[in-house]
Amino acid sequence: MIKINNVIADSPADKCGIIKGDFLIKINQHEIKDVLDYMFYAAEINPIIEILRGSQTLSFVAEKDEYDDLGIEAETFLMDSKQSCRNKCVFCFIDQMPPNMRETLYFKDDDARLSFLQGNYVTLTNLEQADIDRIIQMKLNINVSVHTTNPDLRVKMMNNRFAGEKLKYIRQLAENGIKLNCQIVCCPGLNDGDELKRSLRDLSELMPNISSMAVVPVGLTKFRENLFPLKSFNKETAGETIDIIEEFQHILLEKFGTRTVFPSDEFYLIAERDIPQADFYEDYPQYENGVGMLRSLMDEFENALENAEWEGGKRHVSIATGYSPYKIIRRLAEEAMKRFPLLECDVYPIRNDFFGDSITVTGLITAKDLIAQLKEKNLGEILLISSAMLMTNSDIFLDDLTLSDVEEELNIQVKSVNNDGYDLLDAIMGIEW
């Protein structure tokens, strides 16, 4: 039973007499427990809505076409509380966070509903058979954090005694036509090497309903006291992991016409290998997992540069980036300066003192590190940073400082730029849209 927090004016629910404060019980005789039930059953034509108002149970017919929104809003987006993670994974980044940060950064999400609705990855350890049956009934394609298909190793890595047996759900979902995107956080000495081969082999057996797989390297901060001993990838082990993945890609490409499994960009950077060309990434199915982001950025930037025209006078800008992509960003800046002699573009790699220097990605750079390392630099007219450094749809960094704080400390305008080559070149050239 869900309390109705708002009814949209002139919506089907409003027109049939449902009001704020009512409790939603059923739609077409189906009990409504959360947003998935609501979306699935409310999509039907002229649904019958059962409501509790005070002590009375009332029924309404909402006149609407198929898939039209009913117009009911609950207190939360999920119409229920968010499900937190029951695991204590040995590689969990949240367990490696320093104390006294904002509360939301410590919440471990493992909610299958958000996997369908927002693309989150889930381990399936929160789910029971009834949940799997509902996913199959509703035909909800989801994203799964697999990490390993070895049941005993999965229990060890996730510190959850049910983690191994829940692997059966992956097969059950795939065999019932549910499309799954999978990820493996790879840890040297644990689930790499032969264990990685096993996981890729087991998941490949479920093709074509395994839509894609991403393998990403474990990230280790300096805050690992009393945690499971892990080590980072180095040039050699990263290269070995790429080789394993590419071997599987050849097999899958020949058998299914798709590579399916992809290493994240970070593996190529650690291994000091060139980022593959665009056709390697097919339609970029694991882009949000850091797979192909750099190739996309480079290609977009070069395409934009080819058609760009310089209309202004001298311009001096700076870019702050992580150590991992520094060489690539610097090369793009050099290409722009070669094309436009009036442009000066400095690129500064930012060492991650906040989380530790083993964290080299751009998205985990804090405002304090930006300020400390750029304070005495000649940054020109504007400092460009990646929007990945900021909380989604905000100007707040991980350390709770804001863009304005950085601007005040560095005495310069700071502009966040999306991971898009066209946007990056526009920002460098000072083109505003």
N, C-alpha and C positions, 0 to 999 in steps of 0.2 A: 504494500500500500504506500503510495507516494503523495506527499502533500504538494498541492499545486500552489506555487509561489506567484505565478502570474499567468494571465490568459491574454494573448495578443488580441488587440482590438480588431473587430471585424473578421476574425479567423473563424473557421468552422466550429471550434470549441466555444467561442464567444457567442456565435449566432444561435447555437442550440441550447445555451443557457448554463454552461459550466462557468463557475466563478472562482476567483482567488480564494484560497482557504479550503476548498473541497479537497478530498482525498481520492486519488485515482486508484481504483481497485482492479478493474478488468477492461480489456478491449476485445470485443467479439468472443467473450467467454474465456479469454486467456488472461491469467494473472500477470500483472505488470510489476516487475521487481526493479527494473533499471532502464536505462536509456535504450539498450538493445531491444528489449521487449517492446518498449514504446515505439521505436522506429520501425520495427518489423511488422507489428500488428496494426499500427496506426496508418501504415501505407495503403491499406485496403480501401476500396470504395465504400463510402457511407458506413463507417464502422459504428457499432453499438458500444457506447462508453458507459461503464458502471462506476458510479461515484458514491462516496460516503460524505454526506453533509449533515453535520451534527450526529444525530442518532439514526438518520434516515439513509437508506440505500436507494439511489435514484438511477434511472437509465435514460440515456440520451442517444439519439441518432444524429451523428455529425455528417451533414451533407457535404461531400467533397469528392474530387476525382482521385484516382489512384496516384499515390506518391505525393499528393499535396500535403503540406504541413498541417497538422491538426491545430497547432497554436497553443499548446500547453507547455509551460515552463516550470521546472522544479527549482529548488534552492541551489542545487549543484548541476553541472553539466551532465554528470553520469546518472543523476537522479538517485544517487546512492553514494556511499563513501568510497574513496579510492582504495584499492587493495595494495597493501605494501608487500615487500618481498619477504619471504620466509627463509631465504638462504643467507649464508654468510660466506660468499665466494672468496676464495683465497686471493683473487685478483681485484676484488671490488674497489672501485676508485673512491667511493664514498667513505669507506673505512680508512682511506689514506688521506682524508681531509684534516686540516688543522682545526683546533677548537675555535669557538666564538665567531663562527660565520653565521649568515642568516639561516634560519631554521629550515627553509625549503630546500637548501642544498644538501641536507642530511636525509631527506626522505627517499627511500628506496622503492621505486615504483615497479610493480610486477602485475599489472592489470591487463588481462586479455582483451577487455573491452577497448582500452586505449590502443592496443595493438591494431585492431581493426579501424578505429576511428581516427587515430593520429599517427600510426606507423611505429609505435613503441615496440621494443622487443621484449618478449616474455619467456620465462623458463618453463612454464606449464606446471610448476610445482604447486601453485595455488589451486589448481583445477582438479575437479573430480569428474567421474564419468558423465554425470548429468550436464556438466559444463561443456564437455566435448560433444555430447549429443546435440546440445543447443547450437554450437558452432556449425556442426554439420547440417542441421536442419535449416539454419539461416544462411548457409553457404558463405560464411565469413572467412575470407582469406586473411591470414595473420602472419606475423613475424616472430620467429622463435630463436631464442638464445640457446643453442645446442651445446657448444663448447667441446663436447666429446660424446660419442655414441657407445663408449665403454661404460656400462652401468656402474661398476665399482669405482672407476676413476671419476665419474660424474658425482657420485656421492662424496668422494674425497674433495673434489674441487669446489663443490657448492656447500659442503658442510650441512647437507640435508639428507637424511636417511631415505627419503622418498624420491630423491632426484633421479636415481637409476631406473626405478620402475616406471616413472612418468615418461620415459623415452617411448613407451608403447603408444602414447598418444600421438606422437609424430607420425608413426606408421599408420595409425588408425585414421588420422585426418587426411593424410595423403591418399590413402586407398579409397577414401570416400570423396575424392575430387576437390579437396580443399587445397588451394595454392599456398605454398609456404615459402617465405624468404627466411633464410637461416643465417646466423652468424656464429663464428667461433672466435672467442678471445684466446689467442694462442700464447702459451706460457712455456718458455724454454725448459726442457727437462720434465715437463708434465704431459702436455697434450700435443706436442709437436712431433716431428719424426714419424715413426711407425704408427703412433696413436693418431696423428693427423691423417695419415693414409687410411687408417681404419674408418675414421669418421667420414671422410670424403667418399670412401667406397660404400659405406652403409647408406649414406644419404643419396648417393647416385642411384642406388637400387630403387629409389622411390620416384625417380624421374618418370614422366615430365611434371609431376605435381610439386617437385621442389623447383620453384621458379628461379631462385638464385641463392648463392652462398657467398658470404664475405668472410675472409680470415683477416683479423686485425691483431697487431701485437699488443701485449699487455703494457699498460702504462704504470710506472712505479714512481711515487713521490717520495720525499724524504721523511714522510710521516708514517713509517712502517714498524715502529717499535712494537714488539710482542705479536706481530703478524707472521703469517706463513712465509718462510724464506723463499723469495723468488728472485730471479735475475732477468735483466733486460736482454733483448736481442742485440747481437753485434753483427758486423759485416758478414761474417761467415755463416752464422746461424740464420740470419735473415735471407741470405742467398739460398741456403739449403731449403728453406720454407717456400720461397718463390719457385724453386725447381720442382718441388713436390706438387705444388698447385698447378703449374704449367703442364706437368705431365698428365694430370687429370683433365686439364682443359682439352688437350689433344684427343684424349679418349672420348670425352663427351661431345666435342665438336664433330667428330667423325660419326658418332652414334646418333646424336640428337640434333645436330646442326647448331648447337649453342655451347659456349664455354661454361656457362652456369656458375662456376666458382671463380672468385677473383681475390687476389691479395690487395690489401689497402695500399694506398700511395706510400704510406710510411715505410713499408717493407722495402720498396725500391730506393727510398732515400737512405735508409740504414745500410742497405747492401751496396750503395753507391752505384746503382744501375740506372740507366735511362728509363724515364717514364714511358710506357708503351704508347703507341699511336692510338687514335680515336677508335678505329675499328676493333681494336682489342677489347674495348669495353662495351661493344654492341650498343644496346640502348641505355647504358648506364643504370642498371637495375639496383645497384648498391651505392649510388652516389652519396646518399645521406650518411653512409657508413665510412666515408672518406675514400671511396673507391672511384678513381677517375677524376676527382675534383681538380687536381693539378693539370691533367691533360686538357680538361674542358676549359680551364682558365687560360692556359697557354694558347690554345687554338682560337678562343674568342678574342683574346688580346691581339694576336697577330692578324686576324681577320679585320678587327677594328682599325688597327694601325695602318693596314694596307689602304684603307679608304679615308683615312683621317686627313684633315687639312688644318695647318697651323694659321690662326688668324690674329693671334695676339703678339705682344712683345716678349721680353725676357720673363721667364717664370722659374721659380725655385721651389720645389716641393720635397717632402720627405715621406718615407713609408716605414712603418715599424712592423716587423714580422717575427715569427718564431725562427729558431735556428734550423729546423727541418727544411722549410721551403725557401730559406734565405737565398740560396744560389739561383733558384728559378726566378724569384721575384726580382733579384738584382739583374738577371739577364734580360728580363722584360723591360726593366727601366733603361738599361743600356741600349736596347733596340729602339726605344722611344727617343732617347737623346740623340742617337745616330740619325734618326729620321728628321728630328727637329732640333737643330743646333742651338736655338734660343732657349731650349728647355734644360734645366738642371734638376735631376731627380736623385736624391740620396736614399739609400736603403739601409736601415739599421736592424741587425738581428738583436733580439731582446733575450737575454739570459733569464731563465725562470728561477729567480732566487726565492720566490714565494713557495712554490711546490718542490723545488730542487732542480738542478741542472740536467737531470735525466729526462725531464719533461721538456720537449722541444717543439711541440705543436703550437700554432698561433692562437688557437681558441682558448688556451688556458693561461694566457698572459694577463697579468693584473695591472691595474692602474698604478700601483705603488712601484712596480718594476719599470713601467714606462717612464714614470717621473724621475726615478733615481738614475736611470741609465741615459736619459735624453736631456737632463737638466742643463748641461753645459754645451749641448750641440747646437750648431747653426741649422735650424730646421726649415729655414726659408719662410714662405708665405703660409703654408698649411701643412699639417701632419695628417697623413692618411693611415687608418688602421682598419683591420678586418672587422666586420660586424660580428664575426664569431666570438670576439672577445667580450661581447655584451650579452646580457640576458635578453632573451627573445622579446622583441617589441618594446625595448627599453633602452636607456642610455647608461645602465648600471653594470659595472664590472664585477667580477667574482668577489673582489674584496670590498664591495659595497660603495666604492667611490664612483663618481659619475664622469661623463665626458666634460662637464663644466669644471669639475675639480682638476682634471688633467689640463684643461685649457688655462685655468687660473695659475697653476703651478709652472707650466711651461711657457706661459704668456704667448700662446699661439692658438689659432683655430684648429680644432681636431674634427676630422670628418670620418665617419665609419662607412666602409664600402663593402657591398656584398661580394661573395665569391663569384664574380662575373667579370670576364675580361673586358667587355664593353664598358661596364660601369667603372672599372679600374682606370682605363685609358681616359674616359671622360673626366674622372676626378683628377688625374694627373694633369690634364690639359686645362682644367678649370671650366669645363662645359657643364652648365646647370640645365636640368630639364624640369 
